[in-house]
């Protein structure tokens, strides 16, 4: 029996039919009826004719011609990106060739950079703490835009705050609203999850209302509402360089959505308890942790199968991909474990990574993990008063502590900037999913930690 249930037709019509798309495009963009002159009508007819010709050409395009066309578009995009990176200097064929090689290695999970030995510690002069009066309750989640310009944080207040990473100030909020009738202006429950697309076109937020709200990250205007989960949405992630969304919930399911169509695609079943975390990189293989069911699952969506990793003996709270072939996990047993997607057991782990609870002598719960993607550096957080950075050595078979960063409170979310020079932490007085313990001296805030890197 397959664990995958695909979306069913509605009223006998397929969700993604071309007829439906054409109907949506034909709808007027304005409710006002404006008079159009005859010359403008002729121009519209001509443009429609050109569009029909283009559509007809696409229909007769062979598979090989389509691949060639998409490859040319991809090369043009790479050239534009490299020109921006080099400040409009001439881009050589060698640079493009190296970029193509890097992208290919990332796609197959074999790209790796060695940077851990360059980390020297924390640059205290550039250490910033962001807080605002609207978000006075525990920070539960955060995400960072791909260009490292914005941070979005969610809290138990039901509020999303947009921050400027460079200017260290608040840019706007998505408010909490008690009654959500008609036009959506904010969230109606505690926010558990947040994610942003690579092209910064969509910001998705999940909360205790069982809904996923889609926002424009530039204007913070509402775009759409995705319905389907039967319990709170606890984790969200968007595949890199795409608009494929994966959502996880306490209803024990992972759902796949397309943000281009704002439509449901399919449901992935297998977890036996509420899902606590989910992550994805370049491939269609999201990784999820099943909380108290003690498993981590790697979903092979295109193959309609899954890999099951029987991970920690207790609750698994967080997972993060290092590459498409390896990942890190943390749970209430206090272990930080590193895995290869080719093996069922961890290839390395640190037991009691954040020490022991003085009241019961039990290992402290790992509440957040992250990785500097495709590198040998990971970070973990608990509520022992420190964030710890770790170095992965000997093909990830050994984990060595680099240094620790004093931070008071529950570390509920961690994220590296794209260059690895900044670590962002979401801090609260209690755990993001409950109030089993409280650190009364903590301040609910975002910590922007500048890291000293010896970069010759």
NUPANU-283533 format. One record per residue (C-alpha): residue in three letters; x, z, y. Coordinates in steps of 0.2 Angstrom, whole numbers, plus 2048, in hexadecimal, padded with zeros to 3 digits. Each point is the difference from the previous one (the first is absolute). Layout:
<atoms>
ALAXZY ...
</atoms>
This chain:
<atoms>
UNK800800800 UNK8077FB811 UNK80280D80D UNK7FC7F380D UNK7EE7FD807 UNK7FF7F180B UNK7F37FE80E UNK7EF7F97FB UNK7F77F2809 UNK7F380680C UNK7EF7F87FE UNK8087F37F6 UNK80C7FB80D UNK8138027FE UNK80880C80D UNK80E7F3805 UNK7F67F0800 UNK8057F380C UNK7EE7FE806 UNK800812806 UNK8107FD809 UNK7F97F1809 UNK7F0809805 UNK80A80E808 UNK80B7F480A UNK7F07F7806 UNK7F980F808 UNK801801813 UNK80D80B807 UNK7F580580F UNK7EE805801 UNK7FF7F6811 UNK7F87EF800 UNK80B7F580B UNK7FC7EE806 UNK80C7F37FA UNK8037F0808 UNK8007EF7F6 UNK8127FE802 UNK8048117F8 UNK7F47FC7F2 UNK80A7F07FC UNK81080A801 UNK7F980D7F3 UNK7FA7F17F5 UNK8127F9800 UNK8088117FC UNK7F48037F2 UNK8047EE7FA UNK813805800 UNK7FC8107F7 UNK7F77F77F3 UNK80E7F47FE UNK80C80E7FE UNK7F58097F3 UNK7FF7F07F7 UNK8137FE7FF UNK8018127FA UNK7F47FC7F2 UNK80A7F17FA UNK81180A801 UNK8098017F0 UNK8078117F9 UNK8127F9804 UNK7FB7FB812 UNK7F8811803 UNK8108097FA UNK80B7F580B UNK7F480380F UNK8008137FE UNK8138007FD UNK8027F7811 UNK7F580D809 UNK80A80E7F7 UNK8117F9806 UNK7F97FD812 UNK7FA813800 UNK8118067FA UNK8097F680D UNK7F580780E UNK8038127FA UNK8137FD7FF UNK7FF7F9812 UNK7F780F806 UNK80C80B7F7 UNK8107F7807 UNK7F77FF811 UNK7FD7EE800 UNK8117FB7FA UNK8037F17F5 UNK7FB8047EE UNK80C7F87F3 UNK7FC7FA7EF UNK80B80E7F9 UNK7F580D808 UNK7F07F87FA UNK8077FE7EE UNK806812800 UNK7EE806806 UNK7F87F57F2 UNK80B8087F3 UNK7FC812807 UNK7EE7FC7FF UNK8017FA7EE UNK80980F7FB UNK7F380C808 UNK7F27F67F8 UNK8088037EE UNK805812805 UNK8137FD7FE UNK805802813 UNK809810804 UNK80A80680E UNK80C80F7FF UNK7FE80A810 UNK8008127FA UNK812804804 UNK7FE7FB812 UNK7F480E804 UNK80880E809 UNK7F280B805 UNK7F380280E UNK8027FA812 UNK7F8810808 UNK8017F8812 UNK7F37F37FA UNK7F580B7F5 UNK7EE7FF807 UNK7F08097FC UNK7F07F8804 UNK7EF809801 UNK7F07FE809 UNK7F180B804 UNK7F47F57F7 UNK8098017F0 UNK8028137FE UNK7FD8017EE UNK80B7FC7F1 UNK8087EF800 UNK7FC7F87EF UNK8077EE801 UNK80A7F480B UNK8067EE7FF UNK80D7F680A UNK7FE7EE806 UNK80C7F37F9 UNK8087FE811 UNK803813802 UNK7F6800810 UNK7F180B7FC UNK7FC80F7F5 UNK7EE8037FB UNK7FC8127FA UNK7F08077F8 UNK7FA8127FF UNK7F380C7F9 UNK7F87FF811 UNK7FA7EE7FC UNK80B7F980E UNK80C7F17FF UNK80E80180E UNK80A7F0805 UNK812805805 UNK80E7F6808 UNK8108037F6 UNK80B7FA80E UNK7F880980E UNK7FB80F7F6 UNK7EE801808 UNK7EE7FF7FB UNK7F97EE802 UNK7EE8037FB UNK7F48087F3 UNK7F27FC7F4 UNK7F580F802 UNK7F680B7F5 UNK7ED7FD801 UNK7F380C7F8 UNK7F27F27FF UNK8057EE7FC UNK7F17F6804 UNK8017ED804 UNK8117FC808 UNK80E8087F8 UNK80B80A80D UNK80980C7F5 UNK8018097EF UNK7F480D7FA UNK80B80A7F4 UNK8128067FC UNK80C7F27FF UNK80B7FF7F1 UNK8087EF800 UNK8067F280C UNK8097F07FF UNK8047F180B UNK8037EE7FB UNK8127F8802 UNK7FA7F480E UNK7F780F809 UNK7EF7F77FF UNK7F780E7F7 UNK800813800 UNK7F68087F1 UNK7FB8127FF UNK7F880A7F2 UNK7F7810802 UNK7F480C7F7 UNK7F17F5805 UNK8057F57F1 UNK8027F180C UNK80F7F6805 UNK7FF7FB812 UNK80A7F1806 UNK807801812 UNK80A7F480C UNK81080A802 UNK8037F8811 UNK7F0804808 UNK7F980E7F4 UNK7F07F67FF UNK7F68017F0 UNK8007F07F5 UNK7F78047F0 UNK7FA80D7F4 UNK8057FF7ED UNK7F48097F5 UNK8018037ED UNK8098107FC UNK7F580F7FB UNK80B80E805 UNK80D80280E UNK80D7F3802 UNK8118097FE UNK80D7F2801 UNK8027EE807 UNK80D7F3800 UNK8017EE805 UNK80B7F37F7 UNK80F7FB80A UNK7FE7EF80A UNK7EE7FF7FA UNK7EE806803 UNK7FD8077EF UNK7FB812801 UNK80080D7F2 UNK7F6810802 UNK8008107F5 UNK7F380E7FF UNK7FA8107F8 UNK7F47F57F6 UNK80F7FC7F5 UNK8007EE804 UNK80C7F3809 UNK7F77F380A UNK8077EF805 UNK7FA7F8811 UNK8047F080A UNK800804812 UNK7FF7EE805 UNK7EF7FF7F8 UNK7FC813803 UNK7FA8007EE UNK8028097F0 UNK80A7F77F2 UNK80180C7F1 UNK8018127F9 UNK80E8077F6 UNK7FC80E7F4 UNK80B80B7F6 UNK804811808 UNK7F780F7FA UNK80080A810 UNK8007FD813 UNK80E7F5806 UNK80B80880C UNK80C7F2806 UNK8037ED7FF UNK80D7F4805 UNK8047ED7FF UNK80F7F5806 UNK8017ED7FE UNK7F87FD7EE UNK7EE8027FB UNK8058117F7 UNK7F980F809 UNK8078117FA UNK7F480F800 UNK8018127FB UNK7F18097F7 UNK802812806 UNK7FB80C7F2 UNK7FF7F27F3 UNK814801800 UNK8027ED800 UNK8087F380C UNK7F97EE7FD UNK8077F0805 UNK7F27F3800 UNK8047EE7FB UNK7F27F9809 UNK8027ED7FC UNK8038047EE UNK7F280C7FF UNK80A80E7F8 UNK809810805 UNK81080A7FC UNK7FD8137FE UNK80D80D804 UNK7FD8127FA UNK80980780E UNK7FF813805 UNK7F980E7F6 UNK7F580580F UNK7F77F780E UNK8087F1807 UNK7FE7FF813 UNK80A7F2806 UNK8097EF7FB UNK80A7F480A UNK8087EF7FA UNK8137FE803 UNK7FF7EE7FB UNK7F47F67F5 UNK80A8077F1 UNK802812804 UNK7F780F808 UNK800812805 UNK7F380D7FC UNK7FD813804 UNK7F380D7FA UNK7FC812800 UNK80D8037F2 UNK80D7FF80E UNK8097F17F9 UNK8067F0809 UNK8017F37F3 UNK8077EE801 UNK7F97F37F4 UNK8047EF7FA UNK7F07F57FD UNK8087FB7EF UNK8018127F9 UNK7F280C7FC UNK80A810805 UNK80A804810 UNK8117F9801 UNK80580F80B UNK7F880F808 UNK80381080A UNK7F780F7FA UNK7FA80D80D UNK8067F480D UNK7F980B80E UNK8038117F8 UNK7F480D7FA UNK7F1809807 UNK806812803 UNK7EE8077FC UNK7FF7F97EE UNK8117F97FC UNK7F87EE7FD UNK8087F0807 UNK7FA7FB811 UNK7F47F1800 UNK8077F0805 UNK7F37FA80D UNK8097EF806 UNK80D7F47FB UNK8067F0807 UNK80E7F37FE UNK80A7F580C UNK7FA7F17F6 UNK80D7F67F6 UNK80D80D803 UNK80880F7F8 UNK7F880D80C UNK7F080A7FD UNK7F880F809 UNK7F580E7FA UNK7F680E808 UNK7F78107FB UNK7FC81080A UNK8108097FE UNK8067FC812 UNK80A7F17FC UNK8007ED7FE UNK80D7FA7F4 UNK8097F07FF UNK8077FA7EF UNK80D7F37FA UNK7FD7F67F1 UNK8107FD7F6 UNK8067F77F1 UNK7F27F47FF UNK7F380D804 UNK80580B7F1 UNK80680E80C UNK7F880880F UNK80B80980D UNK7FA80A80F UNK8077F9810 UNK7FA80D80D UNK7F0809805 UNK7F6800810 UNK7F7810806 UNK7EE7FD802 UNK7F380E7FF UNK7EF7FC7F8 UNK7F97F57F2 UNK8087EF800 UNK7F17F57FC UNK8077EF804 UNK8117F8802 UNK8067EE805 UNK8117F8804 UNK8017F380E UNK8057EF7FA UNK813802804 UNK8008127F8 UNK806808811 UNK7F080A803 UNK7F680B7F4 UNK7EE804806 UNK7F780F7F8 UNK7EE806801 UNK7FF813801 UNK7F280C7FE UNK7FC8127FD UNK7F87FC7EE UNK8007F37F3 UNK7F87EF804 UNK7F48017F2 UNK7FB813801 UNK803811807 UNK8088097F1 UNK80E80780B UNK803801812 UNK81080080B UNK7F980980F UNK8107FD80B UNK7FF7ED7FD UNK7FB7F480E UNK7F57F27FC UNK80B7F1806 UNK80A7F07FD UNK8138037FF UNK80B7F1805 UNK8118047F8 UNK80E7F5806 UNK80D7FF7F2 UNK8137FE804 UNK8077F17F6 UNK8127FB800 UNK7FE7EE802 UNK8117F8803 
</atoms>
